Amino acid sequence: MRARRSLVVAGALVSALVGVCIPSGEAHAQAIPPAAERDEGWGTASTISMLIGVGTASVMPRIYYNDPEATVGWKARWHISQLAPIMTLTAATLLVDIPIKNLGEGTRPGCTVEETESGFDGSNCESYGMPSTHSFAAWSAMGAGTAIFIIDTVVYSDSKFHPGSFIGNVIVPLAAGVMTSVGRGIDGSGFDAYEDPAQIGIGVAAGVVTGFLTGLAYSLLQEPNCGYGNNLVCW
């Protein structure tokens, strides 16, 4: 009887040791599925359109109609001072993307506050969505370009209209802004949108106002002509 009991105890100990030494398949780290599914194609398209709008407004020259007798006609000048509104709007976009979003705690579609706070990679809930950073950046470029076009046309060109300035400063950034916001808001076919309509709308409104005021201040303070010679770049 004692021999049998010893064998049972020994068998139990061996089983326990085997269980400890050989990890169970259920103990393996399990892959955590994304909290929200998003369409990466639309995400990429919205980013590209945002960059197109911002880039176009950034590289557009100041176009104005010069009316002195010897140099009458349309002129285009690139100003180094254009870095001022570009850097201002970049700083505003970064401000929106980090502290303002974190203060607002507006979760993205398909996410909860807890999932956003945990922010694990691949969850598609790594950040808040209020307001939409993409929409803010794209529409601030459109607002700035529109203000510069208006001032260059009305103040410095005696209200003479230049289609190239209108297309580069207004139409392209406007189309890019629309494409950006549409791409951020599309859902369906099993996918969640990147931001909801309210988050996009606030991003658009804040971007237009911020961009317009920035472009207005810059264009009023910086005349489009270089003030010397016929150089295309103004230092």
TIZAZA-188744 format. One record per residue: x, y, z of N, C-alpha, C in turn; residue in one letter. Coordinates in pm, whole numbers, padded with zeros to 5 digits, always signed. Each point is the difference from the previous one (the first is absolute). Example, Ala and Ser with C-alpha at 12.3 -4.5 7.8 and 13.67 -1.06 7.14 Angstrom:
BEGIN
+01319-00569+00780-00089+00119+00000+00090+00120+00000A;-00035+00105-00072+00082+00119+00006-00077+00109+00073S;
! end
This chain:
BEGIN
+00083-00120+00000-00083+00120+00000+00087+00126+00000M;+00105-00001+00087+00089+00117+00004+00072+00019-00132R;+00038-00113-00062+00070+00010-00129-00091+00063-00106A;-00129-00042+00004-00093+00055-00099-00021+00149+00024R;-00014+00038+00129-00019+00142+00032+00121+00081-00043R;+00118-00054+00019+00122+00070-00041+00003+00021-00151S;-00044-00104-00073-00003+00012-00146-00099+00108-00044L;-00116+00009+00069-00099+00102-00034+00054+00139+00025V;+00066+00017+00118+00059+00131+00032+00108+00037-00099V;+00085-00100-00034+00107+00026-00097-00057+00040-00134A;-00106-00069-00042-00063+00033-00129-00058+00141+00001G;-00060+00040+00112-00057+00135+00009+00108+00106-00007A;+00114-00028+00068+00111+00096-00004+00056+00015-00141L;+00016-00113-00071+00051+00004-00138-00094+00079-00088V;-00132-00023+00015-00098+00072-00081+00006+00150+00026S;+00017+00036+00129+00010+00142+00034+00123+00064-00061A;+00114-00074+00008+00124+00053-00058-00012+00016-00150L;-00062-00097-00065-00018+00008-00146-00088+00119-00034V;-00105+00021+00081-00090+00113-00025+00069+00134+00015G;+00095+00004+00095+00073+00126+00021+00102+00023-00110V;+00071-00104-00038+00109+00013-00096-00048+00016-00143C;-00114-00058-00033-00052+00009-00137-00117+00098+00001I;+00016+00120-00057-00107+00100+00004-00122-00045-00078P;-00113+00031+00054-00124-00035-00068-00022+00093-00118S;-00063-00054-00104-00028+00080-00118-00088+00117+00031G;-00088-00012+00102-00088+00109+00035+00073+00111+00073E;+00119-00032+00052+00076+00100+00074+00078+00092-00091A;+00011-00034-00129+00071+00086-00094-00069+00134-00011H;+00079+00104-00027-00057+00134-00019-00096-00001-00117A;-00118+00049+00024-00101+00002-00103+00005+00133-00075Q;-00015-00004-00131-00003+00122-00080-00130+00075+00030A;+00013+00129+00033-00118+00081+00032-00054+00058-00130I;-00124-00031-00035-00055+00050-00125-00020+00151+00006P;+00005+00069-00112-00023+00145+00000-00137+00034+00058P;-00006+00109+00075-00128+00042+00056-00090+00057-00110A;+00060+00055-00104-00076+00056-00111+00070-00033-00132A;-00078-00028-00101+00053-00028-00134-00018+00124-00086E;+00110+00045-00062-00007+00118-00085+00056-00031-00139R;-00049+00072-00098+00043-00019-00138+00133+00073-00021D;+00108-00076-00012+00132+00062-00016+00012+00076-00131E;-00075-00042-00101+00004+00071-00129-00048+00143+00014G;-00113+00019+00069-00051+00135+00020+00091+00078+00095W;+00061-00068+00095+00094+00067+00089+00118+00057-00076G;+00054-00081-00092+00112+00046-00083-00043+00113-00093T;-00118-00014-00060-00049+00102-00093-00020+00134+00072A;-00053-00004+00123-00021+00125+00074+00132+00066+00036S;+00101-00080+00030+00131+00056+00033+00064+00063-00124T;-00009-00068-00113+00057+00053-00124-00069+00131-00040I;-00133+00002+00006-00072+00122-00038+00032+00115+00096S;+00016-00031+00128+00040+00104+00096+00135+00058-00039M;+00096-00086-00033+00134+00046-00037-00004+00082-00129L;-00085-00038-00094-00013+00076-00124-00050+00141+00029I;-00105+00010+00082-00055+00132+00032+00099+00087+00073G;+00065-00056+00102+00098+00076+00077+00120+00038-00087V;+00046-00095-00080+00116+00027-00085-00027+00106-00105G;-00119-00005-00062-00033+00099-00103-00007+00140+00058T;-00068+00013+00113-00010+00133+00063+00136+00051+00046A;+00089-00092+00036+00131+00039+00053+00094+00050-00109S;-00007-00061-00120+00096+00035-00105-00054+00103-00100V;-00127+00040+00016-00055+00100-00092+00073+00133+00014M;+00039+00062-00111+00061+00133+00007-00106+00106+00028P;+00043+00115+00041-00092+00114+00014-00016+00060-00140R;-00119-00003-00052-00028+00051-00135-00076+00131+00012I;+00050+00103-00066-00062+00132+00010+00018+00075-00131Y;-00082+00101-00020+00007+00082-00121+00073+00128+00032Y;+00119+00012-00055+00083+00119+00026-00034+00108-00101N;-00027+00119+00048-00052+00103-00090+00090+00120-00027D;+00125+00004+00048+00087+00111-00044+00017-00003-00151P;+00030+00113-00059+00004+00011-00146+00101-00096-00063E;+00117-00017+00060+00106-00079-00064-00017-00150+00021A;-00073-00040+00103-00009-00143+00031-00144-00047+00011T;-00088+00059-00079-00140-00037+00008-00020-00147-00036V;-00090-00066+00068-00033-00140-00031+00006-00089+00123G;-00033-00126-00021-00003-00098+00110+00141-00042+00041W;+00021-00011+00129+00128-00042+00056-00024-00115+00097K;+00099-00086+00012-00005-00108+00098+00129+00001+00082A;-00014-00005+00131+00117+00005+00087-00014-00102+00113R;+00112-00071+00026+00004-00091+00114+00071+00072+00115W;-00063+00003+00114+00056+00069+00117+00048-00101+00104H;+00120+00021+00050+00049-00082+00110-00091+00016+00122I;-00064+00114+00011-00090+00026+00114-00122-00092-00001S;-00023-00069-00112-00110-00096-00004+00020-00112+00102Q;+00123-00017+00047+00024-00099+00104-00075+00036+00129L;-00029+00126+00019-00068+00043+00124-00140-00061+00011A;-00089+00017-00100-00132-00064+00013+00008-00152-00005P;+00096-00054-00076+00014-00146-00005+00034-00055+00137I;+00096+00062+00066+00041-00047+00133-00111+00025+00104M;-00073+00109-00016-00110+00028+00093-00108-00107-00009T;-00038-00035-00123-00104-00101-00017+00050-00140+00036L;+00128-00025-00021+00056-00128+00044-00007-00013+00151T;+00037+00107+00070-00007-00001+00146-00144-00016+00048A;-00094+00066-00068-00142-00012+00038-00050-00143-00021A;+00046-00064-00109-00041-00138-00026+00054-00095+00106T;+00124+00019+00040+00058-00082+00107-00073+00022+00132L;-00042+00124+00023-00075+00032+00121-00134-00073+00001L;-00064-00005-00116-00127-00073-00012+00021-00149+00019V;+00107-00053-00058+00020-00144-00005+00032-00062+00136D;+00060+00077+00091+00042-00061+00127-00078+00056+00119I;+00031+00121+00047-00067+00043+00124-00150+00024-00013P;-00044+00061-00110-00143+00031-00013-00083-00128-00010I;+00046-00096-00078-00071-00127-00011-00006-00072+00135K;+00110+00000+00071+00004-00069+00129-00091+00067+00102N;-00014+00132-00009-00090+00071+00090-00146-00029-00033L;-00031-00007-00130-00138-00023-00041-00048-00142+00021G;+00093-00097-00010-00032-00143+00017-00117-00044-00088E;-00001+00046-00124-00102-00045-00095+00046-00127-00068G;-00059-00114+00036+00047-00128-00054-00036-00015-00147T;+00083-00073-00070-00026-00030-00141-00113-00101-00012R;-00067-00006-00115-00106-00100-00020+00050-00141+00029P;-00079-00076+00078+00037-00137+00033+00090-00013+00119G;+00036+00111+00066+00093-00003+00113-00067+00050+00127C;+00053-00041+00113-00042+00052+00130+00115+00079+00061T;-00030+00073+00106+00105+00076+00069+00106-00095+00054V;-00044-00113+00055+00095-00096+00057+00093-00056-00108E;-00055-00034-00116+00082-00053-00109+00098+00106-00051E;-00044+00125-00004+00087+00108-00046+00110+00027+00101T;-00034-00003+00128+00100+00023+00104+00106-00109+00001E;-00042-00126-00024+00099-00110-00004+00089+00014-00122S;-00059+00041-00114+00077+00036-00120+00094-00107-00051G;-00040-00128+00005+00091-00102-00049+00006+00001-00152F;+00119-00031-00055+00023+00006-00144-00094-00095-00073D;-00053+00048-00111-00087-00082-00082-00145+00002+00039G;-00032+00075+00105-00140+00004+00044-00085+00095-00084S;+00065+00092-00073-00068+00108-00072-00071+00095+00096N;+00040-00006+00125-00054+00091+00103+00115+00066+00075C;+00112+00017-00066+00119+00051+00068-00010+00148+00037E;-00093+00074-00058-00010+00142+00029-00146+00044-00007S;-00026+00117+00058-00134+00059-00007-00021+00065-00138Y;-00126+00032-00031-00030+00053-00133-00062+00138-00003G;-00011+00068+00114-00066+00131+00005+00101+00111+00029M;+00017+00096-00093-00052+00004-00137+00090-00077-00096P;-00047-00019-00123+00077-00072-00100+00125+00077-00040S;+00117-00059+00026+00126+00067-00034+00014+00015-00151T;-00034-00106-00074+00011+00005-00147-00085+00114-00056H;-00125+00010+00046-00088+00105-00050+00050+00137+00040S;+00050+00012+00122+00053+00129+00045+00115+00045-00089F;+00094-00090-00026+00117+00037-00080-00040+00036-00142A;-00085-00083-00063-00039+00025-00139-00079+00130-00015A;-00094+00023+00090-00085+00119-00013+00069+00126+00050W;+00099-00011+00087+00076+00119+00038+00082+00050-00119S;+00050-00094-00082+00072+00039-00121-00094+00071-00097A;-00122-00052-00011-00099+00064-00087-00036+00140+00051M;-00017+00014+00134-00033+00131+00057+00111+00101-00022G;+00125-00044+00020+00113+00091-00020+00013+00041-00146A;-00013-00097-00091+00010+00030-00142-00109+00095-00047G;-00121-00018+00053-00112+00088-00037+00025+00143+00046T;+00049+00016+00123+00029+00134+00050+00109+00068-00082A;+00104-00074-00033+00110+00057-00079-00050+00040-00139I;-00083-00086-00061-00054+00032-00132-00085+00127+00005F;-00084+00013+00101-00087+00117+00010+00082+00128+00016I;+00097-00002+00090+00080+00120+00025+00085+00035-00122I;+00063-00102-00063+00082+00027-00117-00084+00053-00115D;-00126-00044-00008-00088+00046-00108-00055+00139+00028T;-00057+00020+00116-00070+00125+00031+00096+00112+00037V;+00097-00030+00084+00088+00105+00052+00116+00031-00094V;+00065-00106-00050+00124+00021-00076-00018-00009-00152Y;-00116-00043-00048-00019-00014-00146-00116+00083-00050S;-00050+00091+00082-00109+00088-00040-00120-00081-00049D;-00028-00110+00070-00115-00089-00026+00007-00069-00136S;+00118-00009-00058+00016-00076-00125+00013-00149+00034K;-00075-00081-00071-00008-00144+00030+00105-00079-00078F;+00073-00087+00071+00098-00088-00065-00042-00145+00023H;-00036-00073-00107-00050-00138+00017+00102-00094+00064P;+00129+00018-00032+00102-00088+00056+00008+00013+00151G;-00008+00122+00050+00002+00024+00143-00123-00060+00066S;-00113+00014-00065-00126-00053+00054+00005-00152+00008F;+00050-00064-00106+00007-00146-00003+00097-00052+00106I;+00119+00060+00006+00102-00050+00092-00029+00030+00146G;-00056+00117+00027-00025+00040+00138-00134-00048+00055N;-00098-00018-00088-00136-00030+00047-00051-00136-00050V;-00002-00020-00132-00067-00117-00056+00069-00131+00040I;+00131-00009-00020+00070-00124+00034-00008-00030+00150V;+00029+00096+00090-00016-00029+00143-00144-00033+00038P;-00098+00062-00067-00141-00030+00028-00033-00144-00037L;+00040-00041-00121-00026-00137-00044+00072-00100+00090A;+00124+00033+00039+00075-00089+00088-00064-00009+00137A;-00054+00112+00049-00067-00001+00129-00125-00086-00002G;-00079+00011-00106-00120-00083-00013+00038-00147-00004V;+00098-00034-00081+00044-00139-00011+00052-00052+00133M;+00073+00082+00071+00054-00041+00130-00111-00031+00098T;-00097+00089+00012-00107-00019+00097-00091-00116-00039S;-00024-00017-00128-00081-00115-00045+00072-00131+00036V;+00130-00005-00027+00076-00121+00030+00002-00033+00148G;+00000+00103+00085+00001-00025+00144-00136-00046+00051R;-00107+00032-00073-00133-00029+00050-00071-00118-00061G;+00059-00065-00101-00068-00111-00067+00002-00124+00089I;-00118-00062+00015-00008-00130+00066-00090-00091-00084D;-00011-00124+00041-00078-00096-00077+00083-00119-00041G;-00067-00103-00050+00065-00125-00042+00085-00059+00113S;-00051+00013+00123+00070-00057+00114+00109+00087+00058G;+00018+00120-00053+00105+00090+00049-00060+00116+00078F;+00073+00045+00103-00036+00121+00073+00072+00119-00062D;-00062+00119+00010+00064+00122-00047+00116+00037+00092A;+00091+00083-00051+00111+00047+00083-00047+00103+00101Y;-00095+00084-00039-00061+00096+00091-00148+00011-00031E;-00077+00042+00099-00143+00017-00024-00028+00140-00054D;-00123+00028-00048-00030+00129-00062+00030+00120+00089P;-00027-00011+00132+00027+00113+00089+00149+00029+00010A;+00080-00104+00010+00146+00017+00009+00055+00062-00128Q;-00053-00045-00113+00044+00057-00128-00046+00144-00014I;-00126+00027+00037-00055+00134-00012+00076+00102+00083G;+00034-00038+00123+00076+00091+00086+00140+00023-00057I;+00060-00106-00054+00131+00015-00063-00005+00094-00120G;-00105-00013-00082-00016+00087-00116-00017+00146+00043V;-00093+00024+00092-00029+00137+00043+00122+00065+00065A;+00064-00073+00091+00119+00055+00067+00112+00025-00099A;+00015-00090-00098+00105+00015-00099-00021+00121-00089G;-00124+00018-00049-00030+00113-00088+00025+00133+00072V;-00050+00011+00123+00014+00125+00075+00147+00028+00031V;+00071-00101+00051+00141+00018+00034+00083+00034-00123T;-00023-00074-00109+00075+00024-00123-00030+00136-00059G;-00127+00040-00001-00037+00129-00060+00062+00115+00077F;-00007-00004+00133+00057+00108+00080+00152+00006-00016L;+00064-00118-00008+00145-00004-00019+00039+00057-00137T;-00070-00043-00103+00028+00050-00135-00031+00148-00014G;-00105+00045+00067-00036+00142-00005+00109+00086+00063L;+00045-00039+00117+00105+00077+00068+00128+00002-00082A;+00037-00115-00053+00124-00008-00078-00007+00086-00125Y;-00107-00013-00078-00009+00072-00128-00011+00151+00019S;-00059+00044+00109-00009+00144+00026+00135+00057+00045L;+00075-00082+00074+00129+00047+00051+00112-00011-00105L;-00015-00096-00093+00104-00023-00100-00055+00031-00139Q;+00047+00108-00060-00042+00030-00137+00055-00105-00096E;-00069-00026-00109+00044-00106-00091+00124+00035-00081P;+00024+00128-00025+00119+00035-00078+00125-00008+00086N;+00114-00021-00065+00125-00012+00074+00054+00136+00043C;-00036+00101-00069+00048+00132+00037+00133+00035-00065G;+00058-00093-00074+00126+00030-00068+00014-00095-00119Y;+00047+00051-00111+00030-00079-00118-00115-00087-00048G;+00035-00104-00078-00100-00092-00054+00022-00142+00050N;+00060-00014+00119+00025-00132+00054-00131-00073+00028N;-00001-00131-00028-00119-00080+00027-00012-00038+00147L;+00112-00004+00068+00002-00037+00142+00033+00122+00083V;-00085+00026+00098+00019+00117+00086+00057-00041+00134C;+00113+00058+00035+00062-00030+00127-00047+00098+00106W;
! end
